Amino acid sequence: MTTILKQKIIDVCDKKIAQKGANVGLSLYAFFKNKNDTPELLMEVATWWIKTHQLDHFESAVKIKEMVEQL
């Protein structure tokens, strides 16, 4: 996963946690606009989320942030 993508995921997690609290859940689509203008990045995150880690559709933002920080 690229450094830019990792930072984007961490930033989104931080924003959602600040807005809704530590129990907020995210889907992999939280990191992308409604218009899919970066299909390569979407596939990279989807592969990491679904295939590599077999995560549920919604996961804790805190959990996702911690996982990405460990990469």
Beta strands, then each sheet from edge to edge (+ up, - down):
strand 1: 25-26
strand 2: 59-60
sheet 1: 1+ 2-
end
